Amino acid sequence: MIIIRTLGLWILILGFIAFVYDATKTMANNGSLSITSLGGHWINLHEQSFKFLENLISSMLHPIVWDPVFESALLLPAWLILSLIGCWMYWIGRHRKKIEIYLN
């Protein structure tokens, strides 16, 4: 569980970095709102892996799975998606209280 919680924390940190990137870009554009999508960051970082995943999902599953499902998720802001995934993983890996039940 510590691995999932640590991975969730790192993904939260990436979400914060994406938020700071968008905020800095917004301030540099004189206040005009600039939001980078998750797909935009992914294409900027490594376009070949993006195209590989697109081809893999389209050929292995179905092209309909790529278009409405994955494309709509990749158009959302990167900081939002990464923060939600990071919080979810951190929550999944949390310490759970031990429940003690006493029966007489």
MARMIVEX-538820 format. One line per 5 residues: number of its first residue (from 1); their letters; for each residue x, y, z of C-alpha. Coordinates in Angstrom, 3 decimals. Last residue first. Example, Ala and Ser with C-alpha at 12.3 -4.5 7.8 and 13.67 -1.06 7.14 Angstrom:
2) sa) 13.670,-1.060,7.140 | 12.300,-4.500,7.800
END
This chain:
104) nlyie) -19.784,-11.366,24.766 | -18.597,-10.202,21.385 | -15.860,-7.656,20.898 | -15.283,-6.280,17.469 | -11.955,-4.686,16.658
99) ikkrh) -11.725,-2.691,13.479 | -8.198,-1.920,12.377 | -8.098,1.504,10.918 | -7.041,1.668,7.325 | -3.792,3.240,6.265
94) rgiwy) -4.218,4.925,2.921 | -3.258,3.371,-0.405 | -6.658,3.809,-2.069 | -6.837,7.438,-0.859 | -3.405,8.263,-2.282
89) mwcgi) -4.423,6.622,-5.568 | -7.652,8.626,-5.721 | -5.915,11.867,-4.799 | -3.264,11.298,-7.499 | -5.850,10.421,-10.155
84) lslil) -7.900,13.529,-9.329 | -4.836,15.770,-9.226 | -3.486,14.400,-12.514 | -6.826,14.917,-14.272 | -7.318,18.454,-12.963
79) wapll) -3.727,19.581,-13.503 | -3.769,18.278,-17.085 | -6.862,20.254,-18.049 | -9.427,18.131,-19.928 | -8.893,17.397,-23.637
74) lasef) -7.263,14.028,-22.884 | -10.428,12.774,-21.202 | -12.535,13.702,-24.242 | -10.033,12.002,-26.532 | -9.981,8.841,-24.438
69) vpdwv) -13.711,8.189,-24.341 | -15.310,9.761,-27.411 | -12.681,9.050,-30.053 | -10.535,6.212,-28.700 | -13.305,3.743,-27.813
64) iphlm) -15.047,4.380,-31.137 | -11.883,3.302,-32.982 | -12.291,-0.202,-31.502 | -10.368,-2.387,-29.096 | -7.050,-3.617,-30.478
59) ssiln) -6.732,-1.385,-33.560 | -7.979,1.938,-32.186 | -6.442,1.349,-28.764 | -3.044,0.457,-30.208 | -3.068,3.224,-32.819
54) elfkf) -3.861,5.884,-30.206 | -1.346,4.393,-27.790 | 1.394,4.495,-30.442 | 0.472,8.051,-31.460 | 0.826,9.228,-27.851
49) sqehl) 4.040,7.245,-27.403 | 5.508,8.895,-30.504 | 4.508,12.414,-29.382 | 6.629,12.413,-26.245 | 6.703,15.528,-24.037
44) niwhg) 4.776,18.035,-26.147 | 2.233,15.395,-27.180 | 1.697,14.404,-23.543 | 1.352,18.001,-22.410 | -1.244,18.681,-25.087
39) glsti) -3.066,15.431,-24.323 | -3.370,16.445,-20.675 | -4.775,19.788,-21.752 | -2.971,23.081,-21.315 | -4.983,25.973,-19.903
34) slsgn) -4.195,29.578,-20.759 | -6.439,32.326,-19.431 | -5.489,35.783,-20.695 | -3.958,37.538,-17.714 | -1.197,39.398,-19.516
29) namtk) -0.066,36.313,-21.497 | 2.902,35.750,-19.140 | 0.489,35.529,-16.186 | -1.525,32.825,-17.944 | 1.617,30.869,-18.850
24) tadyv) 2.746,31.021,-15.234 | -0.665,29.798,-14.037 | -0.667,26.987,-16.608 | 2.821,25.822,-15.581 | 1.925,26.159,-11.878
19) faifg) -1.102,23.914,-12.441 | 0.989,21.370,-14.379 | 3.521,21.335,-11.513 | 0.678,20.800,-9.030 | -0.634,17.886,-11.079
14) liliw) 2.873,16.411,-11.235 | 3.065,16.675,-7.432 | -0.284,14.893,-7.166 | 1.103,12.152,-9.432 | 4.083,11.824,-7.091
9) lgltr) 1.767,11.568,-4.078 | -0.320,8.907,-5.791 | 2.833,6.916,-6.547 | 3.791,7.131,-2.881 | 0.323,5.988,-1.782
4) iiim) 0.363,3.104,-4.263 | 3.849,2.044,-3.127 | 2.937,2.338,0.567 | 0.000,0.000,0.000
END
